[in-house]
Amino acid sequence: METRVAIIAIIVEKTDAADKINEYLHSFGSYIIGRMGIPYKEKGINIICIAVDAPQNVINTLAGKIGNIPGVNAKTVYSCINTD
């Protein structure tokens, strides 16, 4: 199955969204290459970056689920390279 490498950038403005985000990330864990989280205390937000290698529809589903959580914004950047 053809997969794509992508980064999902997540801005969390409501800390009570963390449990739901972690639930989604856990359920898509087999596609996650790595994760970086940065608490930005001065602004009261958290910044999360997720690197994934998955079929495009899986990436879209994960980013959509996370982006639909109240107080959370998610955007995806794709590599131009498709992988098998």
matplotlib code that plots the C-alpha trace (Angstrom):
import matplotlib.pyplot as plt

x = [0.0, 1.3, 2.0, 3.1, 5.4, 3.8, 3.9, 0.8, 1.3, -1.1, -1.7, -3.6, -5.3, -7.3, -5.3, -8.4, -8.2, -5.0, -6.7, -8.6, -5.5, -3.5, -6.4, -6.3, -2.5, -2.5, -5.1, -3.0, 0.3, 1.4, 1.8, 3.6, 7.3, 7.9, 6.4, 7.6, 5.6, 6.5, 4.7, 4.6, 3.7, 4.0, 1.2, -0.8, -0.7, 1.0, 2.6, 2.8, 4.4, 3.7, 5.7, 3.7, 4.2, 0.7, -1.8, -3.1, -6.6, -5.3, -3.3, -6.4, -8.5, -6.1, -5.6, -9.4, -10.2, -7.6, -8.6, -12.3, -11.5, -12.6, -9.6, -7.3, -6.0, -4.3, -2.6, -0.8, 2.3, 3.0, 6.3, 6.3, 7.7, 5.3, 6.6, 5.7]
y = [0.0, 3.4, 5.7, 9.3, 11.0, 14.0, 16.3, 17.1, 20.4, 20.8, 23.9, 23.2, 26.2, 24.2, 21.9, 19.7, 18.5, 16.5, 13.3, 13.2, 14.0, 11.3, 8.8, 9.5, 9.4, 6.1, 4.6, 5.7, 4.8, 2.2, 5.1, 7.6, 8.0, 10.5, 13.2, 16.4, 18.5, 22.0, 23.7, 27.4, 28.6, 32.3, 32.0, 29.3, 26.9, 23.7, 22.9, 19.3, 18.0, 14.5, 12.8, 10.0, 7.5, 6.4, 6.2, 9.7, 8.8, 7.7, 10.9, 13.0, 11.1, 11.6, 15.3, 15.7, 14.0, 16.1, 19.3, 18.8, 18.8, 22.2, 24.4, 22.5, 23.5, 20.9, 21.4, 18.8, 19.2, 16.4, 15.2, 15.0, 11.5, 8.5, 5.4, 1.7]
z = [0.0, -0.9, 2.0, 2.4, 4.9, 6.6, 9.6, 11.6, 13.4, 16.4, 18.5, 21.8, 23.3, 25.9, 28.0, 28.8, 25.2, 26.0, 26.9, 23.6, 21.6, 23.3, 22.7, 18.9, 18.8, 20.6, 18.2, 15.2, 16.9, 14.3, 11.7, 14.0, 13.3, 16.1, 18.3, 19.8, 22.3, 23.4, 26.3, 25.7, 29.2, 28.4, 25.9, 27.7, 24.7, 23.7, 20.4, 19.1, 16.0, 14.8, 12.0, 10.3, 7.5, 6.4, 3.5, 2.8, 3.9, 7.3, 7.7, 6.8, 9.2, 12.1, 11.4, 11.0, 14.3, 16.1, 14.4, 15.4, 19.1, 20.6, 21.4, 19.0, 15.5, 13.3, 9.9, 7.7, 5.5, 3.1, 1.6, -2.2, -1.9, -1.9, -0.2, -0.4]

ax = plt.figure().add_subplot(projection="3d")
ax.plot(x, y, z, "-o")
ax.set_aspect("equal")
plt.show()
